[in-house]
Amino acid sequence: MNSNLKNEILDVALIGSGVMSANLGALLKSMDSKLKIELYEVTEDLSHESSNGWNNAGTGHAGICELSYTPDRGTDGKVKVGKAVEIFEQFEQTKQFWAYAVRTGMIDRPSDFINAVPHISFVYGQEQVDFLKSRFEGMSAHPFFSKMEYTEDPDRIREWAPLLIEGREGMPVAATRMKAGTDVNFGELSRKLIHWLGKQNDCTFYSQNRVTDLNRCTDGWELTIKDLKTGISRSRRAKFVFIGSGGGSLLLLQKAGVPEIKGYGGFPIGGQWLVCDDPEIVKKHDAKVYGLSPGSAPTMAVPHLDSRWLEGKKTLLFGPYAAWTTKFLHRGGSFMDLPSSIKFHNILTLIKVGVSNIPLVSYLIQQGLQSMKKRLKELRNFYPDAKAKDWKLIDAGIRVQAIKKEDGDAGIVHFGTEVVTSKDKTISALLGASPGASVCVNIVLEVAQKCFPEMCSRKKKKLKEMIPTYDKRLGEISTLEEVTQYQEWKENAENKLKLKS
Ligand SMILES: Cc1cc2nc3c(=O)[nH]c(=O)nc-3n(C[C@H](O)[C@H](O)[C@H](O)COP(=O)(O)OP(=O)(O)OC[C@H]3O[C@@H](n4cnc5c(N)ncnc54)[C@H](O)[C@@H]3O)c2cc1C
């Protein structure tokens, strides 16, 4: 750790050690090696909140298998696939930057944080089968998804993922598969990037340091930081602050008092997984399998059966089951988080959300109270032969959904992510949850372009070296030349990340 900054004014203060701060810090420092950057993390270990491997599903969201990104049909009855294309494009940018980090020695051993795993969508019942077929037709016509396979043949699905078929009888099934999916340990990646950052000149990170207040000052912002080991608070000035505090971002933005936060609220949704470690079962499943949302389940609670690489071994996760909570963070959070986030300017929005989302609220309560028997019933929709003895329930992370005023009127639960930036571009924060970590480079690029426009225009060549498609609408490629160029970029990134299966 390089700590010769002492009393200097920082160029950048990063709050939180999750995947967002880690990638933003690494991106900015790579663009300008003179930047003075400090990062503060409240917990003892780095990146142990939502970005931690066990706290999220680790899916490299690329729109391949997540049916919730393609819920709508056009007037012609065909499934609209635009959102899936957009997410694929954003994940490509993310992989390009990680590949750059490996190529230049910023980080090593990509298999510690990213591994190839097929992405499968699986449905049952005729209505769902018709939906998947239409989705496949739309998706496979795009160059991103041209290698997608589709089948309604149970034996073929058995070859792809035997657990889905064993013990299943007599109803129509269908699946799509792309081999080029990924499993990502976002926590491991974040730690690697932060340790790299900590070794650079004029950069430092601190764990067990809680940012407790933010106030404007002539240079930008004055942060109050409490060292939890000594109990002593200190202040630090920074020209630019990024609040990458996950669930804690809303409360910090409220403390900063920027007008842009008015009307925003947060709605926490906890998560839980069923986990199986039995090697005989684990070795039979090598895929991430996503299905359709049951009833009023929010999109982020759509169930999936996932192969995961965690702590050096393969395991199986099913879920997430949603759970009711008032905490915004698992580790550094408090049950008072939700009540204390309610302000005069967002109370109306929150009440409206409560009233207009009664099915969602009752879904969360019912999910939180359900028995193991009911949870297994849901698992058996995917894996009919699942036995209770092979599975245990563990907590996942908490997602704080951003709630905002729409058109000055109704509050809606906003399931996407939202970058909130002050008018003078000196403070920026990420609210919301999905698709989250997978598109982190696209998100932090947006922050960099908005808040450091002069640097981004000066460093265009560097940006292109790090993220070759940073200024491209990759989703719109159609000519042979464009497709060939895209494939070259893709291959380069995947080779560096050792994703070739
Ligand atoms: C159940 C679940 C499944 C998910 N599945 C996926 C998936 O499959 N793929 C995907 O791409 N995304 C997924 N996500 C979303 C993804 O995990 C998040 O988008 C991402 O990890 C958010 O990163 P972050 O850096 O914003 O926040 P975090 O990783 O939560 O980091 C924020 C950090 O800030 C710290 N902090 C908070 N307040 C303070 C303070 N005052 N001072 C100092 N430090 C502070 C926290 O301790 C924490 O370490 C999932 C999330 C959940 C909950």
Ligand as a Chemical Component Dictionary entry (heavy atoms), coordinates in Angstrom:
data_LIG
# 
_chem_comp.id                   LIG 
_chem_comp.type                 NON-POLYMER 
_chem_comp.pdbx_formal_charge   0 
_chem_comp.three_letter_code    LIG 
# 
loop_
_chem_comp_atom.comp_id 
_chem_comp_atom.atom_id 
_chem_comp_atom.alt_atom_id 
_chem_comp_atom.type_symbol 
_chem_comp_atom.charge 
_chem_comp_atom.model_Cartn_x 
_chem_comp_atom.model_Cartn_y 
_chem_comp_atom.model_Cartn_z 
_chem_comp_atom.pdbx_ordinal 
LIG C1  C1  C 0 -28.641 -12.450 -4.913  1  
LIG C2  C2  C 0 -27.863 -11.669 -5.909  2  
LIG C3  C3  C 0 -27.502 -12.238 -7.127  3  
LIG C4  C4  C 0 -26.796 -11.492 -8.064  4  
LIG N1  N1  N 0 -26.402 -12.113 -9.210  5  
LIG C5  C5  C 0 -25.663 -11.424 -10.107 6  
LIG C6  C6  C 0 -25.167 -12.095 -11.262 7  
LIG O1  O1  O 0 -25.359 -13.285 -11.443 8  
LIG N2  N2  N 0 -24.446 -11.368 -12.144 9  
LIG C7  C7  C 0 -24.210 -10.025 -11.974 10 
LIG O2  O2  O 0 -23.591 -9.432  -12.834 11 
LIG N3  N3  N 0 -24.657 -9.382  -10.884 12 
LIG C8  C8  C 0 -25.365 -10.041 -9.943  13 
LIG N4  N4  N 0 -25.795 -9.421  -8.808  14 
LIG C9  C9  C 0 -25.549 -7.970  -8.670  15 
LIG C10 C10 C 0 -24.122 -7.692  -8.230  16 
LIG O3  O3  O 0 -23.768 -8.491  -7.136  17 
LIG C11 C11 C 0 -23.990 -6.221  -7.881  18 
LIG O4  O4  O 0 -24.464 -5.432  -8.957  19 
LIG C12 C12 C 0 -22.564 -5.788  -7.624  20 
LIG O5  O5  O 0 -21.866 -6.704  -6.818  21 
LIG C13 C13 C 0 -22.595 -4.423  -6.959  22 
LIG O6  O6  O 0 -21.273 -4.014  -6.742  23 
LIG P1  P1  P 0 -20.986 -2.693  -5.930  24 
LIG O7  O7  O 0 -19.537 -2.448  -6.047  25 
LIG O8  O8  O 0 -21.910 -1.609  -6.401  26 
LIG O9  O9  O 0 -21.465 -3.001  -4.442  27 
LIG P2  P2  P 0 -20.893 -4.004  -3.333  28 
LIG O10 O10 O 0 -20.206 -5.176  -3.910  29 
LIG O11 O11 O 0 -22.020 -4.264  -2.396  30 
LIG O12 O12 O 0 -19.787 -3.136  -2.621  31 
LIG C14 C14 C 0 -20.105 -2.008  -1.851  32 
LIG C15 C15 C 0 -19.078 -1.913  -0.765  33 
LIG O13 O13 O 0 -19.225 -0.655  -0.105  34 
LIG C16 C16 C 0 -18.993 -0.854  1.280   35 
LIG N5  N5  N 0 -19.598 0.265   2.000   36 
LIG C17 C17 C 0 -20.910 0.553   2.144   37 
LIG N6  N6  N 0 -21.077 1.685   2.855   38 
LIG C18 C18 C 0 -19.832 2.134   3.147   39 
LIG C19 C19 C 0 -19.339 3.267   3.871   40 
LIG N7  N7  N 0 -20.166 4.175   4.420   41 
LIG N8  N8  N 0 -17.992 3.429   4.001   42 
LIG C20 C20 C 0 -17.121 2.534   3.443   43 
LIG N9  N9  N 0 -17.547 1.435   2.770   44 
LIG C21 C21 C 0 -18.883 1.248   2.616   45 
LIG C22 C22 C 0 -19.648 -2.204  1.556   46 
LIG O14 O14 O 0 -19.173 -2.796  2.744   47 
LIG C23 C23 C 0 -19.258 -2.988  0.306   48 
LIG O15 O15 O 0 -18.052 -3.694  0.460   49 
LIG C24 C24 C 0 -26.474 -10.139 -7.826  50 
LIG C25 C25 C 0 -26.814 -9.557  -6.594  51 
LIG C26 C26 C 0 -27.479 -10.314 -5.639  52 
LIG C27 C27 C 0 -27.793 -9.693  -4.322  53 
# 
loop_
_chem_comp_bond.comp_id 
_chem_comp_bond.atom_id_1 
_chem_comp_bond.atom_id_2 
_chem_comp_bond.value_order 
_chem_comp_bond.pdbx_ordinal 
LIG C1  C2  SING 1  
LIG C2  C3  SING 2  
LIG C2  C26 DOUB 3  
LIG C3  C4  DOUB 4  
LIG C4  N1  SING 5  
LIG C4  C24 SING 6  
LIG N1  C5  DOUB 7  
LIG C5  C6  SING 8  
LIG C5  C8  SING 9  
LIG C6  O1  DOUB 10 
LIG C6  N2  SING 11 
LIG N2  C7  SING 12 
LIG C7  O2  DOUB 13 
LIG C7  N3  SING 14 
LIG N3  C8  DOUB 15 
LIG C8  N4  SING 16 
LIG N4  C9  SING 17 
LIG N4  C24 SING 18 
LIG C9  C10 SING 19 
LIG C10 O3  SING 20 
LIG C10 C11 SING 21 
LIG C11 O4  SING 22 
LIG C11 C12 SING 23 
LIG C12 O5  SING 24 
LIG C12 C13 SING 25 
LIG C13 O6  SING 26 
LIG O6  P1  SING 27 
LIG P1  O7  DOUB 28 
LIG P1  O8  SING 29 
LIG P1  O9  SING 30 
LIG O9  P2  SING 31 
LIG P2  O10 DOUB 32 
LIG P2  O11 SING 33 
LIG P2  O12 SING 34 
LIG O12 C14 SING 35 
LIG C14 C15 SING 36 
LIG C15 O13 SING 37 
LIG C15 C23 SING 38 
LIG O13 C16 SING 39 
LIG C16 N5  SING 40 
LIG C16 C22 SING 41 
LIG N5  C17 SING 42 
LIG N5  C21 SING 43 
LIG C17 N6  DOUB 44 
LIG N6  C18 SING 45 
LIG C18 C19 SING 46 
LIG C18 C21 DOUB 47 
LIG C19 N7  SING 48 
LIG C19 N8  DOUB 49 
LIG N8  C20 SING 50 
LIG C20 N9  DOUB 51 
LIG N9  C21 SING 52 
LIG C22 O14 SING 53 
LIG C22 C23 SING 54 
LIG C23 O15 SING 55 
LIG C24 C25 DOUB 56 
LIG C25 C26 SING 57 
LIG C26 C27 SING 58 
# 
